[in-house]
Amino acid sequence: MERNRKPRRPDVTSVELVGGPERLELELHSYDDGWAGIFLDHRRRIRDALTGVHIEVEHIGSTAVPGLAAKPIIDIVIAVDDITAEEDYLDPLLAVGYELRVREPRHRLVRTPERDVHVHVYERDDPAIDDYLLLRDHLRRNAVDRALYESTKRTLLDRPWDDMNDYADAKTDVILAITARARASRGL
């Protein structure tokens, strides 16, 4: 989908990691049916905060995949019309208690103070959203790739990580391979 209007201002050009690197001290938990309810509560909170803003809200990540062990962090993606119009979405999200963690080109991340809910904000036409949804939907359907992904996460979490982002980056090759299979299975 092509954007048919200009952003309000230029986007940021560098990565701002509010609070700096954070040590990862989490373990995988068996899938918890309650994660879907936590997502629904936060979806309602987000929609209430962003009244009047055209958004889409989806549950992504491992907690959105029944049967998949996960770190107990609910990942949510929001699609907005203009990532540079932070006053439309960021200020209201901060006002209801989320905290800014990442500001980078085409992406913002806010989270709860407890760090148990991460809200990723992208522009509506950003391919990252499609990738998140493609991976989520594929892992929901494909037990082999779901097991591969869980095994990879378990192996990586056996190592110490000075920064959560390094752990996330270490999963990239497996995620790309699974996403490629997901695209192929959909004929994309």
C-alpha positions, 0 to 999 in steps of 0.5 A: 500500500502506498502512502498518499500523504506526507508525514507531518515532519521528518522521522528520527534518523537514529536509535534512542534506547531510553534507559540504555541496555538492559540485562535479560533475566527471564525464562520461558514459561509454558503457554498461558491462556491468560496472555490473551486476556492481558492483550485484550485488557491492553488493547482496550486501554490503548483504544481508550487512550487513542480515541479519535486516532485511526489505529489497528491493534494486534497481539504479536510475538510468542504470547500470541501463539497457543502452545508456544513457550514464551517470555511472559511479555505481551507484545502488541503492534499498533498501526498508525497513519503517521509515525512522526505525529507522536503527539497523536499517539505517544503522548496519550500512551504515556499519559495512561502509564506506558513508558517510552523505551525505543524511538528509532526510524519507522518504529516506537516502543512503549511498555509498562513500568513492569516491562511485561507489555511491549507496544510497538508502533509503526505506520500502517503500511510498514512491512514489519507489521505484515512480517509480525502477523505472517510469523504469528499466523504461521507459528499458530498453524505449523507445529514443526516451526513452532517447535524449532522456534521454541527450541531456539529460544530455550537454547539462547536463554541458557546463555547470559545476555547483557542486553535484551536486544542482543537476545532478540537479534540472536533469534533473527536467522531462525525468524527469517528462515521461518518467515521465508517458509511462511511466505512460500506456504502462502505463495508470497 
